[in-house]
Amino acid sequence: MNPQQIKHLKHETLEAFENNACNAIMQCANKSIALKQNFSIVLCGGNTPKGIFKKLVNQQTDWSKWHIYFGDERCLDEKNPARNSLMADEAWLNLVPIPGNQKHIIQAELGPEIAAKKYDELLSSVTSFDLVLLGFGEDGHIASLFPGHHWNNDKSVVPVDHAPKPPTKRVSLTPSRLSKTKKIFFLVTGQNKQIAFNQWLAKKDLPASKVCAEDEIKIFSFDLT
């Protein structure tokens, strides 16, 4: 990926970071709904997007046109608070009228192999996404794609059996599938990510370097020096 494709928006406060990311998501959603009567978004997990998700609850949009997907999931019980889908539900999705059949969770409680196969089959009918949200780990991982790991990029979704941080069993969309999108927004906070972040921008071979987007990639960051 050519670094010139990336627009980096730095923020002085967490509030500004969350507000601007929220506004950008809504702009993308409402434009897509106006153009084609639907909007598909891939969500990321972790702590960083939680405040943004909470702000989305009060936004003006036609929620009936939203289609929700997930970039990865941890193989835990579906009620485990560490599940990405549960965090998104509690912070946002359960508080807005998105139809239940348009919220596509990864059934990671079934184990990585079965869950990956089922989600891969689900995505076979989805040509591309409108927006993919990605976090960025302190080691440079995105979704559940970790540096030094290998995966079948011909697949849309793969099982992850040996993640270097718990839980070790996960399910993740592949770089090729994450790249089938009009836009990608990276949401990055925390000085502990600075070293890996600089390596990514310097073109080191990290998972984030393997994704691209049809229209644009934006980085929303806070607390990076």
Secondary structure per residue as TSV (DSSP state, phi and psi in degrees):
chain	resnum	aa	ss	phi	psi
A	1	M	-	360.0	130.8
A	2	N	-	-76.5	123.7
A	3	P	G	-57.1	-24.3
A	4	Q	G	-66.4	-17.0
A	5	Q	G	-76.1	-15.0
A	6	I	E	-97.4	129.6
A	7	K	E	-102.9	120.9
A	8	H	E	-104.4	117.0
A	9	L	E	-106.7	106.6
A	10	K	E	-91.7	144.8
A	11	H	E	-127.3	142.2
A	12	E	S	-82.9	-23.9
A	13	T	S	-133.1	157.1
A	14	L	H	-64.0	-37.3
A	15	E	H	-61.1	-44.9
A	16	A	H	-64.8	-40.7
A	17	F	H	-58.2	-49.4
A	18	E	H	-69.0	-40.1
A	19	N	H	-64.2	-45.6
A	20	N	H	-68.9	-38.8
A	21	A	H	-65.5	-42.8
A	22	C	H	-59.3	-47.2
A	23	N	H	-63.2	-38.2
A	24	A	H	-67.6	-39.4
A	25	I	H	-62.5	-44.9
A	26	M	H	-66.8	-38.4
A	27	Q	H	-59.1	-46.8
A	28	C	H	-62.4	-44.3
A	29	A	H	-64.0	-51.1
A	30	N	H	-68.9	-31.5
A	31	K	H	-66.5	-44.3
A	32	S	H	-63.7	-42.8
A	33	I	H	-64.3	-39.4
A	34	A	H	-65.0	-35.5
A	35	L	H	-80.5	-41.6
A	36	K	H	-139.6	11.3
A	37	Q	S	67.5	21.2
A	38	N	-	-161.1	162.8
A	39	F	E	-146.5	124.2
A	40	S	E	-113.8	129.6
A	41	I	E	-133.2	139.7
A	42	V	E	-104.0	125.1
A	43	L	E	-94.9	149.6
A	44	C	-	-104.0	165.6
A	45	G	-	-110.2	-159.2
A	46	G	S	84.8	-174.2
A	47	N	S	-82.0	-29.0
A	48	T	T	-58.6	-45.4
A	49	P	T	-81.0	-6.9
A	50	K	H	-58.6	-46.7
A	51	G	H	-64.9	-33.7
A	52	I	H	-67.1	-44.6
A	53	F	H	-59.1	-40.7
A	54	K	H	-62.8	-35.4
A	55	K	H	-72.1	-27.4
A	56	L	H	-65.1	-25.9
A	57	V	T	-55.5	-36.7
A	58	N	T	-96.0	10.9
A	59	Q	-	-85.6	156.4
A	60	Q	-	-93.6	117.6
A	61	T	S	-164.7	167.8
A	62	D	-	-92.2	91.8
A	63	W	G	-61.5	-22.5
A	64	S	G	-68.1	-12.1
A	65	K	G	-99.4	0.3
A	66	W	E	-86.3	139.4
A	67	H	E	-125.5	120.9
A	68	I	E	-105.6	131.1
A	69	Y	E	-129.6	168.8
A	70	F	E	-125.6	140.4
A	71	G	S	-76.5	-28.0
A	72	D	E	-163.9	168.6
A	73	E	E	-152.2	153.4
A	74	R	E	-94.4	137.7
A	75	C	S	-79.4	79.7
A	76	L	S	-131.8	165.4
A	77	D	-	-53.9	144.6
A	78	E	T	-64.0	-16.5
A	79	K	T	-100.0	6.3
A	80	N	-	-70.7	129.4
A	81	P	T	-62.8	-13.8
A	82	A	T	-84.7	-3.2
A	83	R	-	-71.2	134.9
A	84	N	H	-61.3	-39.9
A	85	S	H	-66.5	-36.6
A	86	L	H	-68.2	-41.7
A	87	M	H	-59.5	-46.2
A	88	A	H	-64.4	-39.6
A	89	D	H	-60.4	-49.9
A	90	E	H	-71.0	-36.3
A	91	A	H	-79.8	-26.4
A	92	W	T	-151.2	-60.2
A	93	L	G	-62.8	-35.9
A	94	N	G	-75.5	-6.5
A	95	L	G	-104.8	1.5
A	96	V	S	-131.4	154.9
A	97	P	-	-85.4	52.9
A	98	I	-	-77.6	128.0
A	99	P	-	-55.6	139.6
A	100	G	G	-57.8	-35.0
A	101	N	G	-78.2	1.7
A	102	Q	G	-108.5	8.1
A	103	K	B	-109.3	105.9
A	104	H	-	-103.8	93.2
A	105	I	-	-82.5	158.4
A	106	I	-	-89.1	123.6
A	107	Q	-	-80.8	63.3
A	108	A	G	-68.7	-17.7
A	109	E	G	-64.3	-15.6
A	110	L	G	-80.9	-6.1
A	111	G	-	100.0	155.5
A	112	P	H	-62.1	-39.5
A	113	E	H	-68.1	-51.6
A	114	I	H	-66.6	-43.5
A	115	A	H	-63.2	-41.7
A	116	A	H	-63.5	-42.6
A	117	K	H	-62.5	-45.0
A	118	K	H	-64.9	-41.3
A	119	Y	H	-73.7	-33.3
A	120	D	H	-61.0	-43.0
A	121	E	H	-64.6	-40.8
A	122	L	H	-59.7	-43.8
A	123	L	H	-75.7	-10.2
A	124	S	T	-63.1	-21.3
A	125	S	T	-97.1	3.7
A	126	V	-	-109.3	110.5
A	127	T	-	-66.1	-52.6
A	128	S	-	-157.1	164.0
A	129	F	E	-98.0	162.7
A	130	D	E	-87.6	-35.8
A	131	L	E	-150.0	135.2
A	132	V	E	-117.9	126.2
A	133	L	E	-97.6	132.7
A	134	L	E	-131.5	134.3
A	135	G	-	-84.5	-173.4
A	136	F	-	-151.0	116.1
A	137	G	-	-80.5	166.0
A	138	E	T	-65.0	-20.2
A	139	D	T	-96.4	0.7
A	140	G	S	92.4	9.7
A	141	H	-	-78.0	151.8
A	142	I	B	-126.5	148.7
A	143	A	T	47.2	-128.2
A	144	S	T	-116.6	41.0
A	145	L	B	-104.8	112.2
A	146	F	-	-106.0	147.7
A	147	P	T	-56.3	138.5
A	148	G	T	85.2	-9.5
A	149	H	-	-89.1	159.3
A	150	H	-	-123.5	147.5
A	151	W	-	-147.6	160.8
A	152	N	-	-81.5	100.0
A	153	N	T	-76.6	-2.8
A	154	D	T	-78.9	-16.5
A	155	K	S	-89.6	158.6
A	156	S	S	-84.2	-34.6
A	157	V	E	-136.5	139.7
A	158	V	E	-132.8	151.3
A	159	P	E	-77.3	147.8
A	160	V	E	-122.6	118.5
A	161	D	S	-105.5	-20.7
A	162	H	-	-133.4	53.9
A	163	A	-	-62.3	138.7
A	164	P	S	-74.5	-4.2
A	165	K	S	-130.3	148.2
A	166	P	S	-70.0	151.5
A	167	P	S	-73.2	149.3
A	168	T	S	-74.2	-23.3
A	169	K	-	-99.9	126.7
A	170	R	E	-147.8	177.1
A	171	V	E	-133.0	138.9
A	172	S	E	-144.2	144.2
A	173	L	E	-68.9	150.3
A	174	T	-	-87.2	164.6
A	175	P	H	-56.8	-38.8
A	176	S	H	-63.9	-38.6
A	177	R	H	-75.6	-38.9
A	178	L	H	-63.2	-25.4
A	179	S	T	-82.5	-10.2
A	180	K	S	-84.1	71.6
A	181	T	E	-155.1	153.2
A	182	K	E	-71.8	-42.6
A	183	K	E	-135.6	150.4
A	184	I	E	-126.0	129.5
A	185	F	E	-113.4	118.2
A	186	F	E	-87.7	133.5
A	187	L	E	-114.5	109.9
A	188	V	E	-129.6	121.5
A	189	T	E	-136.1	148.4
A	190	G	-	108.8	128.4
A	191	Q	G	-66.3	-21.8
A	192	N	G	-67.3	-10.0
A	193	K	G	-99.9	-0.6
A	194	Q	H	-61.9	-44.1
A	195	I	H	-62.8	-50.5
A	196	A	H	-64.4	-37.1
A	197	F	H	-61.8	-44.9
A	198	N	H	-64.0	-37.1
A	199	Q	H	-64.2	-39.9
A	200	W	H	-61.8	-48.7
A	201	L	H	-65.4	-24.4
A	202	A	T	-87.8	12.5
A	203	K	T	73.5	21.9
A	204	K	-	-65.2	150.9
A	205	D	S	-75.7	85.4
A	206	L	-	-116.1	159.5
A	207	P	G	-52.9	-36.1
A	208	A	G	-63.0	-24.9
A	209	S	G	-74.2	-11.7
A	210	K	G	-97.3	1.2
A	211	V	-	-109.4	151.6
A	212	C	-	-144.5	174.8
A	213	A	-	-138.6	157.2
A	214	E	S	-67.9	-41.3
A	215	D	S	-105.9	-56.5
A	216	E	E	-160.5	156.4
A	217	I	E	-121.9	129.6
A	218	K	E	-123.2	142.5
A	219	I	E	-109.1	123.6
A	220	F	E	-104.5	119.9
A	221	S	E	-131.0	153.8
A	222	F	E	-147.5	141.8
A	223	D	S	66.6	30.3
A	224	L	-	-103.9	135.1
A	225	T	-	-77.5	360.0
